[in-house]
Amino acid sequence: MKLPAIPKLGPTVWGIAAFLVVGAVAAPWIPIYPLTILIGLLVFAALAYSMNFITGLTGYVSFGQVVFMGTGAYAWGYVVGTFRWHPIGGVLVGAAVGALLALGLGAVTLRFRGVYFAIATLVMPLAAVDIILVTPALGGGQGIILNLGFEPLSWFYTIWVILAIEIGLTYWVTHGRIGYGLRAIKGDEDAAKTLGIDAARLKLFVFCFSGLFTGAAGAVNAWTLSGVFPNDAFALLFSLQMLAMVVIGGMGTLLGPLLGAVVVYIPHTYFLTVVVGAEFIVIGILIAIIALVIPEGIVGALRRHIPALRRILE
């Protein structure tokens, strides 16, 4: 009996794997402050890959991605605070709630295209905040405040696993039949349909992936804060950051979301402590420059201008 061939992994996959392995091995010996910075970077990277599933692979720009992050955080806070679940169990619940919400919302919003889809997703977090504020079980305007202690290694390894799974799924999706279908949809959805591609099902499939991992990352972020607060959990800035990371790094690529996360996270940590409130401006300028100068993002630009990298970067 002939065994199925093992796919040959390229340098990009090995490079990302090396980064993850080194981080996992070194984490217990990293000082607390750098470790918390690294945890924040991994949370941003997980959010970037979750956005890449829908915006990067299909071209559908979602401004409402934060709704999955916020609901995942609230699901985590509710089961941990009310039922005394272990925080990791709460993360699984947050992921499941994000996926189910994406399934329900995607079945409706993915019928729209272009700016109409973007507008439809933009109102989702606004509605979610109103619902949270009038729900006493979720703390209303006060939110859910917990006291779980400082557990940086637990945070690190939880978000590490989430990110590793996302990267593996991104590789699987982009290198299989699903990836061909998504690229056809991104290029010309009507033409893809005439070729027999079930565009509605493929879009909903990756949108559910996107909601699942955004919900999981939102739960981990809430765990690091030991609480959930409505205006912060559903802040539009998170959606803009996710979009910026994908656009800057390279839409639909394997390495792009990780590079974009680094580029966006560095000014994010700086503005939190030095120039509070300027992040919207910087993100807007970065997106505008990238869109005008290198619309294919960092990965695409490197592949276009340096022929030797075309077989290395993906």
QUIUR-V705885 format. One record per residue. N is the residue number from 0. RES is the residue in one small letter. NEAR is the number of other C-alpha atoms within 12 Angstrom. D_LAST is the distance of its C-alpha to the last C-alpha in Angstrom with 1 decimal. Layout:
<<N:RES:NEAR:D_LAST> <N:RES:NEAR:D_LAST>>
This chain:
<<0:m:3:33.1> <1:k:5:29.7> <2:l:5:27.0> <3:p:6:23.7> <4:a:6:21.0> <5:i:7:18.6> <6:p:11:14.9> <7:k:11:13.5> <8:l:19:10.9> <9:g:20:8.4> <10:p:18:8.9> <11:t:26:6.4> <12:v:26:8.5> <13:w:22:11.5> <14:g:20:11.2> <15:i:29:11.1> <16:a:23:13.8> <17:a:16:15.8> <18:f:22:15.9> <19:l:29:17.2> <20:v:17:19.6> <21:v:17:21.0> <22:g:27:21.6> <23:a:28:23.3> <24:v:16:25.5> <25:a:19:26.5> <26:a:27:27.2> <27:p:20:30.9> <28:w:15:31.6> <29:i:20:29.9> <30:p:14:32.7> <31:i:17:33.1> <32:y:13:32.1> <33:p:19:28.7> <34:l:25:28.1> <35:t:28:28.8> <36:i:25:26.4> <37:l:33:23.6> <38:i:37:24.6> <39:g:34:24.4> <40:l:36:20.9> <41:l:41:19.8> <42:v:46:21.7> <43:f:47:19.8> <44:a:45:16.4> <45:a:49:17.7> <46:l:51:19.0> <47:a:55:15.8> <48:y:55:13.9> <49:s:55:17.1> <50:m:57:17.1> <51:n:52:13.5> <52:f:50:15.0> <53:i:48:17.5> <54:t:43:16.7> <55:g:44:13.0> <56:l:42:13.2> <57:t:41:16.7> <58:g:34:17.4> <59:y:41:20.5> <60:v:37:21.2> <61:s:48:23.0> <62:f:36:25.4> <63:g:45:27.1> <64:q:58:24.4> <65:v:51:26.8> <66:v:47:29.3> <67:f:54:27.3> <68:m:55:27.0> <69:g:51:30.8> <70:t:51:32.0> <71:g:44:30.0> <72:a:52:31.7> <73:y:53:35.1> <74:a:44:34.8> <75:w:49:34.1> <76:g:47:37.0> <77:y:39:39.4> <78:v:29:39.0> <79:v:33:39.0> <80:g:29:41.9> <81:t:20:44.0> <82:f:14:43.5> <83:r:17:42.7> <84:w:19:39.5> <85:h:20:37.4> <86:p:37:34.6> <87:i:30:31.9> <88:g:25:33.7> <89:g:36:33.6> <90:v:43:29.9> <91:l:34:29.7> <92:v:33:32.2> <93:g:41:30.2> <94:a:38:27.1> <95:a:33:29.4> <96:v:37:31.1> <97:g:41:27.8> <98:a:34:26.8> <99:l:29:30.3> <100:l:38:30.5> <101:a:41:27.2> <102:l:28:28.7> <103:g:20:31.9> <104:l:29:30.6> <105:g:37:27.8> <106:a:22:30.4> <107:v:21:32.1> <108:t:32:29.7> <109:l:36:27.1> <110:r:21:29.9> <111:f:22:29.5> <112:r:27:26.9> <113:g:21:25.8> <114:v:17:28.2> <115:y:19:30.3> <116:f:27:27.7> <117:a:26:26.9> <118:i:21:30.7> <119:a:27:31.2> <120:t:34:28.7> <121:l:27:30.2> <122:v:24:33.6> <123:m:35:32.5> <124:p:35:32.5> <125:l:26:35.7> <126:a:22:37.4> <127:a:31:36.1> <128:v:31:37.7> <129:d:19:41.0> <130:i:23:41.0> <131:i:32:40.4> <132:l:22:43.1> <133:v:17:45.7> <134:t:19:44.8> <135:p:14:47.1> <136:a:20:45.4> <137:l:32:42.2> <138:g:25:44.2> <139:g:22:44.5> <140:g:22:43.9> <141:q:20:44.2> <142:g:32:41.2> <143:i:34:41.0> <144:i:27:41.8> <145:l:27:41.3> <146:n:19:42.1> <147:l:22:39.8> <148:g:15:39.8> <149:f:16:37.1> <150:e:23:34.6> <151:p:32:31.5> <152:l:26:30.5> <153:s:26:30.8> <154:w:40:28.7> <155:f:38:26.0> <156:y:29:25.7> <157:t:33:25.9> <158:i:43:23.0> <159:w:36:21.1> <160:v:29:21.5> <161:i:38:20.6> <162:l:37:17.3> <163:a:32:16.5> <164:i:23:17.4> <165:e:39:15.3> <166:i:39:12.1> <167:g:23:13.3> <168:l:25:14.3> <169:t:38:11.1> <170:y:32:9.5> <171:w:20:12.8> <172:v:29:13.1> <173:t:28:9.9> <174:h:24:10.5> <175:g:15:14.2> <176:r:15:17.0> <177:i:27:16.7> <178:g:30:13.2> <179:y:24:14.9> <180:g:33:17.8> <181:l:39:16.1> <182:r:33:14.4> <183:a:28:17.9> <184:i:33:19.4> <185:k:29:17.3> <186:g:19:18.2> <187:d:19:21.9> <188:e:28:23.2> <189:d:17:26.6> <190:a:17:25.4> <191:a:22:23.3> <192:k:20:26.5> <193:t:14:28.4> <194:l:15:26.2> <195:g:15:27.1> <196:i:24:24.2> <197:d:22:25.6> <198:a:31:23.9> <199:a:28:26.1> <200:r:22:25.4> <201:l:34:21.6> <202:k:40:21.7> <203:l:31:24.1> <204:f:31:22.1> <205:v:42:19.1> <206:f:45:21.6> <207:c:34:23.4> <208:f:43:20.3> <209:s:48:19.9> <210:g:47:23.6> <211:l:46:23.8> <212:f:55:21.3> <213:t:55:22.6> <214:g:48:26.1> <215:a:51:25.3> <216:a:58:23.9> <217:g:56:27.0> <218:a:50:29.2> <219:v:52:27.9> <220:n:44:28.3> <221:a:44:31.9> <222:w:46:32.5> <223:t:35:31.8> <224:l:28:34.3> <225:s:29:36.8> <226:g:35:37.4> <227:v:39:36.3> <228:f:32:37.6> <229:p:37:37.3> <230:n:26:36.7> <231:d:28:34.0> <232:a:42:32.3> <233:f:40:31.9> <234:a:29:31.4> <235:l:31:29.4> <236:l:31:27.8> <237:f:39:25.5> <238:s:38:24.2> <239:l:36:23.7> <240:q:45:21.9> <241:m:50:19.4> <242:l:47:19.0> <243:a:52:18.7> <244:m:47:15.9> <245:v:52:13.7> <246:v:48:14.8> <247:i:45:14.5> <248:g:44:11.1> <249:g:42:9.5> <250:m:47:10.7> <251:g:44:9.1> <252:t:43:5.6> <253:l:45:5.5> <254:l:43:6.3> <255:g:41:8.1> <256:p:49:11.1> <257:l:47:11.8> <258:l:36:12.0> <259:g:42:14.0> <260:a:39:16.2> <261:v:32:17.1> <262:v:33:18.0> <263:v:40:20.0> <264:y:34:21.6> <265:i:24:23.2> <266:p:26:25.3> <267:h:32:26.0> <268:t:25:27.7> <269:y:18:29.5> <270:f:19:30.9> <271:l:15:32.1> <272:t:13:34.4> <273:v:12:35.1> <274:v:15:34.7> <275:v:15:35.1> <276:g:17:34.4> <277:a:19:32.3> <278:e:28:28.9> <279:f:25:29.1> <280:i:19:29.7> <281:v:26:26.9> <282:i:32:24.3> <283:g:22:25.8> <284:i:19:25.7> <285:l:30:22.1> <286:i:32:21.0> <287:a:18:23.3> <288:i:19:22.1> <289:i:27:18.4> <290:a:23:19.5> <291:l:14:21.7> <292:v:17:20.0> <293:i:24:16.2> <294:p:24:15.9> <295:e:27:12.2> <296:g:37:11.9> <297:i:39:11.1> <298:v:35:7.4> <299:g:33:8.6> <300:a:27:11.6> <301:l:24:10.4> <302:r:22:8.7> <303:r:19:11.9> <304:h:14:14.4> <305:i:15:13.3> <306:p:13:12.9> <307:a:11:12.5> <308:l:18:9.0> <309:r:18:7.8> <310:r:17:7.7> <311:i:21:6.6> <312:l:30:3.8> <313:e:36:0.0>>
